């Protein structure tokens, strides 16, 4: 009887998970601060995490969705409150 051995996580999978979590945190902080200065790099980091994929593919997808919604709401908050974008 062969036991199915679980596959080991590649180092790139771990990096993708950390990048996705970092992108979510950066974008949520960008809502309170300067939206363009923080959210645009957060979008880039989320896209890199999605490109790496791996075991954390759903987390990377969530990071892209959070980044896009934070960009929309960050711009909306900045325009309504007349705050500086930079």
For each residue, the residues with C-beta under 8 A, 3 or more apart:
1:
2:
3:
4:
5:
6:
7:
8:
9: 13 14 54 55
10: 13 14 54
11: 14 15
12: 15 16 52 54
13: 9 10 16 17 52 54 55 56
14: 9 10 11 17 18
15: 11 12 18 19 52
16: 12 13 19 20 49 52 53 54 55 56 59 60
17: 13 14 20 21 49 55 56 59 60
18: 14 15 21 22
19: 15 16 22 23 45 46 48 49 52 60 63
20: 16 17 23 24 46 49 50 56 59 60 62 63
21: 17 18 24 25 59 63
22: 18 19 25 26 45
23: 19 20 26 27 42 43 45 46 49 63 66 67
24: 20 21 27 28 42 46 62 63 66 67
25: 21 22 28 29
26: 22 23 29 30 38 39 41 42 45
27: 23 24 30 31 38 39 42 43 46 63 66 67 70 71
28: 24 25 31 32 66 70
29: 25 26 32 33 38
30: 26 27 33 34 35 37 38 39 42 70 74
31: 27 28 35 39 70 73 74 77
32: 28 29
33: 29 30 37 38
34: 30 37 38 84 85 86
35: 30 31 38 39 70 71 74 75 77 78 85
36: 39 40 74 85 86
37: 30 33 34 40 41 86
38: 26 27 29 30 33 34 35 41 42
39: 26 27 30 31 35 36 42 43 67 70 71 74
40: 36 37 43 44 71
41: 26 37 38 44 45
42: 23 24 26 27 30 38 39 45 46 67 70
43: 23 27 39 40 46 47 64 67 68 71
44: 40 41 47 48
45: 19 22 23 26 41 42 48 49 63
46: 19 20 23 24 27 42 43 49 50 60 63 64 66 67
47: 43 44 50 51 64
48: 19 44 45 51 52
49: 16 17 19 20 23 45 46 52 56 59 60 63
50: 20 46 47 53 57 60 61 63 64
51: 47 48
52: 12 13 15 16 19 48 49 60
53: 16 50 56 57 60
54: 9 10 12 13 16 57
55: 9 13 16 17
56: 13 16 17 20 49 53 59 60
57: 50 53 54 60 61
58: 61 62
59: 16 17 20 21 49 56 62 63
60: 16 17 19 20 46 49 50 52 53 56 57 63 64
61: 50 57 58 64 65
62: 20 24 58 59 65 66
63: 19 20 21 23 24 27 45 46 49 50 59 60 66 67
64: 43 46 47 50 60 61 67 68
65: 61 62 68 69
66: 23 24 27 28 46 62 63 69 70
67: 23 24 27 39 42 43 46 63 64 70 71
68: 43 64 65 71 72
69: 65 66 72 73
70: 27 28 30 31 35 39 42 66 67 73 74
71: 27 35 39 40 43 67 68 74 75
72: 68 69 75 76
73: 31 69 70 76 77
74: 30 31 35 36 39 70 71 77 78
75: 35 71 72 78 79 85
76: 72 73 79 80
77: 31 35 73 74 80 81 83
78: 35 74 75 81 82 83 84 85
79: 75 76 82
80: 76 77
81: 77 78
82: 78 79
83: 77 78
84: 34 78
85: 34 35 36 75 78
86: 34 36 37
